[in-house]
Amino acid sequence: MTPPPPAVSILPARTALYAGMERHEGRLRGVCFWRSAMKAAETREFFNRLAEEWDSRIKPDFVDRLREILAELTLREGASVLDVGTGTGIALPFLLGRVGLSGSVTAVDISERMLEVARIKLSAPNLHYVRADVASLPFLDESFDLVLCNSCFPHFHDRESAVSEMYRVLRPGGMAVVCASESREEVNAVHRKTGGPVQCHLLPEGKELEMLFLRLGFRFVEITDRPDRFVLKAVKPLHHKGISQGQGTRGENSSLS
């Protein structure tokens, strides 16, 4: 299939754009969708290539910091947790320990190779692996008590859709957590140094993130940014309006569970 031309070729002039806005609108949406899909494919391939060696890249103190971050979350036994961008499953043992046998953990990643490595490392009756894009999650509305995004938010190619989907699948009163085991500045420095498709995968400034989550319906947004961690916590209100218009299951993604 021939990809659509660059956006500049369909915006010839200011006057023409205003005069023919309706004519261009559908094509503009197609361009945006195509570019978003291309970014997602690049990210998927990047992490597929690194899956086998990924754990060797993780510093031991990063795991300890993550354990501390998760220990500070209010998470009851029997809760249902969605670990978005689970990678090789670094957070899974801690999450399973918190929710107990009566709870459940669903691990999602866009990279099937990352999920394969995670599944080899850990399996449990209440642990499910699903390959999916966070911008189109294949879960029913209000399915989870907690959505965790550990060291993955900068890689989301459509952040508005990602946050909207997190809101949709959370139960009222549930929490979304975006975290990393280092500061925002250090996260971005590492990505710039790595290069390739992730060199522009940067964690936005705290205020920008706060406004994004608030605009999409979350409340009580709290951000911590210090040398040993970045943590954003946002709560879905108990009484909420239909910010996300999810109608049951979305997407056509393959489950590994």
N, C-alpha and C positions, 0 to 999 in steps of 0.2 A: 504494500500500500504506500503510495506517495505521500509523505508528510505535508501538512499545510505550510504555506510560505511564512516567513518571519512576520511578526506583527507589524513592522514598519511598512510592509508592502500593502497592508490593508488599511492604513491610516494615511492616505495621500496628502491631505490638506485639512486644516482646521475647518474651513467652510464646508468642504465636501463631507467631512465626518459628521458635522451637525445636521447637514441636509439629509444624509443617508444613514442615520444612526440605526434605524430599525433594520435596514438591509445588512448592516455589518454585525449586528448583535450576535446572531447565531454563529457566525464565523469566528468572532472573537472568543466565544465560549469554547469552540472547537480548538482554537490555538492554545488556550489556557489549559484545557484538558490534556492535549497532546504533550505540552511541555511538562506538565505535572507528572504524567505517566513516564516520560523519558527520565526525569529525575529519580523517580521511584525505582526504575529499572537499573539505573546506574548505582544507586545505593545498595540495592539487593545484590548485584554482582560483586560490588566491593566487599561486602561482608561475607558472601559465599566464599570468596577467595581466601579470606583470612580466618575462617571458622576453625580450622584445625589447630592453628597456633594462637588463637585469641586468648585463651587462659594464661599462656606464658607471658602475655603483654600486661597482665593486670598485676599491679603491685599489691603485696600482701596487706599493707596498711589501708589500701582502698577498700578491701573486703571488711576489715575491722571498722572502718568509718561507716560503711553501708550498714553493718550490723547495728551500730549505735543510732544511726538515723531511723532505722526501722523499729528499734526498741522504744523510741520516743513517740511512735504513732499510737493512737488509740485504736486498737484492733482486737475485737472480742473473739473468743473461741466460737467457732461455728460460722464465721464470716465468709463471704464469697469475695475473692480477690482476683483482679485482672492485672497481670504483669505485662505491660505493653513494652515491646522492644526488649524482650527478655534476654536476647543474645544466647549465650551458652548457659544461662540459668543461674547466674551468680546469686541472685536474691531468693531463689526458690526454696532452699533449705530453711532459711529464716522465716519466710512467709508460711510455709507448711507447719513449722513449729508453733507459730502464733495462732493459726486458725484451728489446729487440732484435726482429729479424724472426722469431726462433725462439720468442718468447714471444707472449702474447696479453693484451689488455685488454678487459674487458667493462664497459660504462658503463650503469648503471641509474639511473632516476629515476622518480618517481611522476607527474611532469609531462611530458606529451607535447610541449608547446611548448618547454620547456627542452631536451629531447632534439633537437628539430628544429633549434634554433639551434646546438647543439653539433655536429650532423652537418654542417651547412653549413660550419662553421668547419674541421672536420677529419674526414678519412676515411682509412682504411688497411685493407689486407687482413686484418690481425690485430686490428682494432678492431671491436667489436660493440656496438650500441645496443639496449637492451631496456627497455621500459616495464614497471615492476613495483613492487610495494610490498615494502619490506625485511622486513616482517612475514611475508611468504609468497613467498619467492624461487623462481623457476621453474628451478632448477638441481639437478643430481644432488648427492648427498652427496660431500664431499671432492673438490670440483672446482677449488679455488683455493689458491694459496700465500699470497696476501695479500688481505685485505679492507680497503679504505680508506673511511673516512667523514669527508670533509673538509667542515667547516662545515655539517653536516646533522643530527647526532645530536639536537639539541634539537627538531627537527621530527618525530621519529619518534613516532607516536601510541601505539604499543604497544612500549615499549622492551624489555620482557622477551622478547617474540617476536622482535624485531629481533636482539637479541644471541644468542638461541638459534639463529636462522637463520644468522647469521654463523658461529657455531660449527659448525653442521651442514655448511655448504658449504666450510669450510676443511679442507685436508688436515692430518693429524697433523704437528705441528711448524710449521704455518702461523701467521701473525700477523694479528690485527685491530688496526687503528689508527684512533683517533678523534682528530681534530685540528681546530684553528682557528688563524688567523693573528693571534690576540690572546688576552688572558687570559679565563678563565671569567667574571670579573666584567664585563669589557667586552662580551663576547658577550651576556650577559643584559641589560645596560643598553641595548644597541642594540635588542634584541627588545622590551623594555618600551616604548622610545620609538617604535618602529615602529607598535605597536598592531595592531588587527585580529586575525586568527586567530593571529598569531605572538607576541602580547604575553605569552602564558603559555608559550611554547616556550623553556624555560630549561634550561641545562646544569646537571645536578646537581652537588653537591659531590663532590670527588675520592673521599672515603671511600665515599660511596654508590655511585658508579660502580664502584669497585674491588670492593665486595661483590657487586654485580650480576654482574660478569664472572666472579668466582670461584665464585659460587653456580651459574652455568650451565656450569661446566666448565673455564673458562680458568685458566691458571696464569701465574706470573711477570708479574703486572700492574704496570706502571710508569707513573707519572703525572708530567708536568712542567707546571707552571702558572706562567707569568711574563708580563710585559707584552706580549712579542712573540709569544707562542704558548701554546696549550694542546695537549698531546699525551698520549694514553693508548695504551700498547702492551700487548697481551695475547696470550699464546701458547697455542695448542691443544696439549696434551701429546701426545707420541708414542704413549703407551699410554693410551687414554682409554676411559671407560665410555660407554654410550649415553645421554648427556644429552639429545640431540635424537633424536627418533624419526622422522627423515626417511626416507621411502621413495621415493627417486627424485625426479622432478619434482613441484613443488608449484605450485598456483595456475593461473589461466587468464589469462595476461597476453600482451599483444601485443608482438611483437618488431619493431623498426624496422630490423633489420639484413638 
